[in-house]
Amino acid sequence: MLDSLMVDPGHRVLELGTGAGWNAALLAARAGPGLVTSVEVDARLAAVARERLDAVGAGVVVKVGDGLHGCPEGAPYDRLTATYAVDEVPWSWVEQTRPGGRIVTPWGRLGHVALTVAADGRSASGWVQGLATFMPSRGTDQGRSRHEVRGDGPPEAEGPFPRGLLPLRADSGLLFALRVMLPDVRITTEVGEGVTAWLHDGRSSWATLVATPDEHAVAYQGGPRCLADEIDQAWERWQSAGAPDLYDFGMTRTPSEQYIWSGDKDTGPRWEPALR
């Protein structure tokens, strides 16, 4: 993520989520002393990080505050980065980054993006950088765990699943596309003699997909949603669009919306959550 941020000496940097202070120290080593401001919502963590950073002469200004609001008194910044995941990039972050400046943040449960602020300051766009997974911003409802959703009862339905399951573990483009189209569905996989995938929506629906070594797959599911069917339909949409790779996807943030696209931000298809 620091590489994606492209910090040069002399850049003014805003970091959101100080934590232990290690990342802020790395930013200061690159940008220079007195050029990095870091915001931490937890006053105790901020105090400890401030002490550590001062002890090594990092020259980082540590403030207590909610990263959602950035740090307007120091704006505009050349670079802005968050160390926690957001589902929607706050517009305040774009407003506080200069035109041509760069924003790098984890997004949702899967992936991180690097956005460049447009010359007129009215949008920020850029490419997905990888599949980093970070803790969400405080107050984000994580929903129920897979075990809580699944329970101990028998499946309500059982039937064949029409696809091999290895791409659910190995194809980052597919995983990202599924995350966009089914943002509340969590997918975990395990490889043994075959592949097993566990799906749940954090509320009331679940599915377990089991593939044998010969790639015949079976779906077991329960709850009001048929998650195996939803995954199959979203998978088909991704394939029909040419199976874009992870690095074919990008994001645009404007004052009124945020959207994911692939190929070209102006002419490429937009990827929206599937309607249920």
C-alpha positions as CSV (number, residue, x, y, z in Angstrom):
1,M,0.0,0.0,0.0
2,L,2.9,2.4,0.7
3,D,4.3,1.6,-2.7
4,S,0.8,2.3,-4.3
5,L,0.7,5.7,-2.4
6,M,3.8,6.9,-4.3
7,V,5.1,9.2,-1.6
8,D,8.0,11.4,-2.6
9,P,10.3,13.5,-0.3
10,G,8.5,16.8,0.4
11,H,5.0,15.4,0.1
12,R,2.5,16.4,2.7
13,V,0.8,13.2,3.9
14,L,-2.4,12.5,5.9
15,E,-2.7,9.1,7.5
16,L,-6.0,7.9,9.0
17,G,-5.6,5.3,11.7
18,T,-2.3,5.7,13.6
19,G,-2.4,2.5,15.5
20,A,1.0,1.7,16.9
21,G,2.6,4.4,14.8
22,W,4.8,2.2,12.7
23,N,3.2,3.1,9.4
24,A,3.4,6.8,10.2
25,A,7.1,6.4,10.9
26,L,7.6,4.8,7.5
27,L,5.7,7.6,5.8
28,A,7.8,10.2,7.6
29,A,11.0,8.4,6.7
30,R,10.0,8.8,3.1
31,A,8.3,12.3,3.0
32,G,10.4,14.0,5.7
33,P,10.0,15.2,9.2
34,G,7.1,17.6,9.9
35,L,5.2,16.5,6.7
36,V,3.1,13.6,8.1
37,T,-0.1,14.1,10.1
38,S,-1.8,11.0,11.5
39,V,-5.3,10.8,13.0
40,E,-6.4,8.2,15.5
41,V,-9.8,7.8,17.0
42,D,-8.6,6.1,20.2
43,A,-7.0,8.7,22.5
44,R,-5.0,6.1,24.4
45,L,-3.6,4.6,21.2
46,A,-2.8,8.1,19.9
47,A,-0.9,9.0,23.1
48,V,1.2,5.8,22.9
49,A,1.9,6.3,19.2
50,R,2.9,10.0,19.8
51,E,5.3,9.0,22.4
52,R,6.9,6.3,20.2
53,L,7.2,8.6,17.2
54,D,8.6,11.5,19.2
55,A,11.2,9.1,20.8
56,V,12.6,8.3,17.3
57,G,12.4,11.9,16.1
58,A,9.9,11.0,13.3
59,G,8.4,14.5,13.3
60,V,4.8,13.1,12.9
61,V,1.9,15.2,14.2
62,V,-0.6,12.8,15.9
63,K,-4.2,14.0,16.4
64,V,-7.2,12.5,18.0
65,G,-10.2,12.4,15.8
66,D,-12.5,10.5,13.5
67,G,-10.8,9.6,10.3
68,L,-14.1,9.9,8.5
69,H,-13.6,13.7,8.6
70,G,-9.9,13.6,7.7
71,C,-8.0,16.6,9.1
72,P,-9.3,19.7,7.3
73,E,-7.0,22.2,9.1
74,G,-4.0,20.7,7.4
75,A,-5.4,20.4,3.9
76,P,-4.7,20.1,1.1
77,Y,-2.5,17.0,1.2
78,D,-0.4,15.5,-1.5
79,R,-1.2,12.0,-0.3
80,L,-3.9,10.4,1.9
81,T,-4.0,6.9,3.2
82,A,-6.2,4.9,5.6
83,T,-5.1,1.9,7.6
84,Y,-8.7,0.6,7.9
85,A,-11.3,-0.4,5.4
86,V,-14.2,1.7,4.3
87,D,-17.2,0.6,2.2
88,E,-17.5,4.2,0.8
89,V,-14.6,6.5,0.4
90,P,-15.6,9.7,2.3
91,W,-15.9,12.7,0.1
92,S,-14.1,14.7,2.7
93,W,-10.9,12.7,1.8
94,V,-11.2,13.8,-1.8
95,E,-11.8,17.4,-0.8
96,Q,-8.7,17.4,1.4
97,T,-6.4,16.0,-1.3
98,R,-5.0,18.3,-3.9
99,P,-5.8,17.9,-7.6
100,G,-3.4,15.2,-8.9
101,G,-3.0,13.9,-5.3
102,R,-3.4,10.3,-4.4
103,I,-5.6,8.4,-2.0
104,V,-4.9,4.8,-1.1
105,T,-7.4,2.9,1.1
106,P,-8.6,-0.7,1.8
107,W,-12.1,-1.1,0.5
108,G,-14.7,-3.3,2.2
109,R,-13.7,-6.8,3.1
110,L,-11.6,-7.4,0.0
111,G,-9.3,-5.2,-2.0
112,H,-7.6,-1.8,-1.8
113,V,-7.7,1.0,-4.3
114,A,-5.5,3.9,-5.3
115,L,-7.4,7.0,-6.5
116,T,-6.1,10.1,-8.2
117,V,-8.0,13.4,-7.6
118,A,-9.1,15.0,-10.9
119,A,-7.7,18.4,-12.0
120,D,-11.0,20.1,-11.1
121,G,-11.1,18.4,-7.7
122,R,-14.7,17.1,-8.4
123,S,-13.8,13.4,-8.6
124,A,-11.2,10.8,-7.8
125,S,-10.6,7.6,-9.9
126,G,-8.1,4.8,-10.0
127,W,-7.3,1.1,-10.1
128,V,-7.7,-1.7,-7.7
129,Q,-4.2,-2.5,-6.3
130,G,-4.7,-5.9,-4.6
131,L,-6.7,-8.0,-2.3
132,A,-5.6,-6.6,1.1
133,T,-8.0,-7.3,3.9
134,F,-8.0,-4.8,6.8
135,M,-10.2,-4.2,9.9
136,P,-13.2,-2.1,9.1
137,S,-13.8,1.4,10.4
138,R,-15.2,1.5,14.0
139,G,-18.9,1.0,14.3
140,T,-19.2,-1.1,11.1
141,D,-21.7,-3.9,11.7
142,Q,-19.9,-7.2,11.0
143,G,-23.1,-9.3,11.1
144,R,-23.3,-12.8,12.5
145,S,-20.5,-15.3,12.1
146,R,-20.7,-18.2,9.7
147,H,-21.4,-20.7,12.6
148,E,-24.1,-18.5,14.0
149,V,-25.8,-18.3,10.6
150,R,-25.3,-22.0,9.8
151,G,-26.3,-23.4,13.1
152,D,-26.2,-27.2,13.7
153,G,-29.3,-28.3,11.8
154,P,-29.4,-30.2,8.5
155,P,-29.4,-28.3,5.2
156,E,-32.7,-27.2,3.9
157,A,-31.7,-27.9,0.3
158,E,-29.1,-30.0,-1.5
159,G,-28.2,-30.2,-5.2
160,P,-25.4,-30.1,-7.8
161,F,-23.3,-26.9,-8.3
162,P,-22.5,-26.5,-12.0
163,R,-18.9,-25.2,-11.6
164,G,-15.5,-26.3,-10.4
165,L,-14.6,-24.5,-7.2
166,L,-10.9,-23.9,-7.5
167,P,-11.4,-20.4,-9.0
168,L,-13.1,-19.3,-5.7
169,R,-9.7,-19.8,-4.1
170,A,-7.3,-18.9,-6.9
171,D,-8.9,-16.3,-9.2
172,S,-8.6,-12.8,-7.7
173,G,-10.6,-11.2,-10.5
174,L,-13.6,-13.5,-9.9
175,L,-13.3,-13.0,-6.1
176,F,-13.3,-9.2,-6.5
177,A,-16.2,-9.3,-9.0
178,L,-18.3,-11.5,-6.6
179,R,-17.5,-9.1,-3.7
180,V,-18.8,-6.2,-5.8
181,M,-22.0,-7.9,-7.0
182,L,-22.8,-9.7,-3.7
183,P,-21.2,-7.3,-1.2
184,D,-22.8,-9.0,1.9
185,V,-21.7,-12.5,1.0
186,R,-18.6,-13.8,2.7
187,I,-16.6,-16.6,1.0
188,T,-14.0,-18.7,2.6
189,T,-12.3,-21.8,1.0
190,E,-10.3,-24.8,2.0
191,V,-8.3,-27.2,-0.2
192,G,-7.9,-30.8,0.8
193,E,-8.6,-33.8,-1.5
194,G,-11.1,-31.4,-3.2
195,V,-12.2,-27.8,-2.6
196,T,-14.8,-26.7,0.0
197,A,-16.3,-23.2,-0.1
198,W,-18.4,-21.7,2.7
199,L,-20.8,-18.8,2.0
200,H,-22.9,-16.8,4.4
201,D,-24.6,-13.4,4.3
202,G,-24.0,-12.4,8.0
203,R,-27.7,-12.6,8.7
204,S,-29.7,-15.7,7.9
205,S,-28.6,-17.5,4.8
206,W,-25.7,-19.9,4.1
207,A,-24.3,-22.4,1.6
208,T,-21.5,-25.0,1.6
209,L,-20.1,-26.0,-1.7
210,V,-18.1,-29.2,-1.8
211,A,-16.1,-30.4,-4.8
212,T,-14.5,-33.8,-5.1
213,P,-11.1,-34.3,-6.8
214,D,-12.9,-34.9,-10.1
215,E,-14.5,-31.4,-9.7
216,H,-18.1,-32.6,-9.3
217,A,-19.6,-30.1,-6.9
218,V,-22.5,-30.3,-4.5
219,A,-24.3,-27.3,-2.8
220,Y,-25.9,-27.6,0.6
221,Q,-27.7,-24.5,1.7
222,G,-30.2,-23.0,4.1
223,G,-32.0,-19.7,4.8
224,P,-34.3,-17.5,2.7
225,R,-31.7,-16.8,0.1
226,C,-30.2,-19.4,-2.3
227,L,-26.6,-18.3,-2.0
228,A,-25.3,-21.0,-4.3
229,D,-27.6,-19.8,-7.0
230,E,-26.7,-16.2,-6.5
231,I,-22.9,-17.0,-6.7
232,D,-23.5,-19.0,-9.9
233,Q,-25.4,-16.1,-11.5
234,A,-22.8,-13.5,-10.5
235,W,-20.1,-15.8,-11.8
236,E,-21.8,-16.1,-15.1
237,R,-22.1,-12.3,-15.4
238,W,-18.3,-12.0,-14.8
239,Q,-17.6,-14.6,-17.4
240,S,-19.9,-13.0,-19.9
241,A,-18.1,-9.7,-19.4
242,G,-14.8,-11.3,-20.5
243,A,-13.7,-12.5,-17.0
244,P,-11.8,-9.2,-16.2
245,D,-8.7,-9.6,-14.0
246,L,-8.4,-8.0,-10.6
247,Y,-6.3,-5.2,-12.1
248,D,-8.9,-4.5,-14.8
249,F,-11.2,-3.1,-12.1
250,G,-11.2,0.5,-10.9
251,M,-13.2,2.9,-8.7
252,T,-14.6,6.5,-9.2
253,R,-15.8,8.7,-6.3
254,T,-17.8,11.9,-7.0
255,P,-19.6,14.1,-4.6
256,S,-22.8,12.1,-5.1
257,E,-21.7,8.5,-5.8
258,Q,-19.1,5.8,-5.8
259,Y,-18.9,3.1,-8.4
260,I,-16.8,0.3,-9.7
261,W,-15.9,-0.1,-13.4
262,S,-13.7,-2.3,-15.5
263,G,-11.5,-1.6,-18.5
264,D,-12.0,2.2,-18.9
265,K,-13.5,4.5,-16.3
266,D,-15.4,6.4,-18.9
267,T,-16.6,3.7,-21.4
268,G,-16.1,0.5,-19.5
269,P,-19.0,-1.4,-17.8
270,R,-20.1,-0.4,-14.3
271,W,-20.3,-3.2,-11.8
272,E,-23.3,-2.9,-9.4
273,P,-24.6,-5.1,-6.6
274,A,-27.0,-7.7,-7.9
275,L,-30.7,-6.9,-7.2
276,R,-32.5,-9.3,-5.0
